[in-house]
Amino acid sequence: MSQEVLRHLVMLGPPGSGKGTQATILSEKLGINAISTGSLLRHEAESGSKEGEKIKKLIDKGNLVPDTIMINIMKQTLLKPENLKGYILDGSPRSVPQAKALDKMLASRQMKKLGQALDAVLYLQVPDDYVIERIIGRFQCANCKTLYHERFKPTKVFGICDVCEHKEFIRREDDTYETVVSRLRNFREITAPLVPYYEKRGLLRCVDGTGPIDVVSEKIRKIVGY
Ligand SMILES: [Zn+2]
């Protein structure tokens, strides 16, 4: 039995679930772009366009970019020739109102004609304590930037980088217990309601996000059908 490959996707999951990594792998396998809203907005802000100026002001003040602006940028992105084969949205929608706006945009006659309707929402499920351990154990070589993890990927020799033998390491400032807990709380309150939302629409596909990267991507491969 052959299944049609799913090419219009949303990656959903808490911070530290590995959805960015999985979006990148999927993007390479399917030959379609992983679209991160954060980088789209930064890109637009630096473009010098009228909308970009508005976005820059909001970001500089630490304000959220309104859904209407975000959806408009996403629409322009999904209409680009290189994204007509499909897309993987990473980091959006972030809330139910955003998902509704996205649905409305994708349901427009133009988008329907281009076959850009959503095929599935891949939800990477990971328990909170797993996320916390994954994030706060991360560190990186100060010289060559190779990523390590205290438990999952330590250096072969303690205190020495495997790649360049440097002895100094750095951690991301926001990889602390407090920040991770607050980001998780944010996810539960604002983003997690998307799970029942997409379930109702028959689009939700749950993936166990614990375990090694290749094990998780194999589970995703089966769902997506490539
Ligand atoms: Zn190094």
Residues whose N, C-alpha, C, O or C-beta is under 5 A from the ligand:
A	BS01	ZN	C141 N143 C144 K145 T146 C161 V163 C164 E165 H166
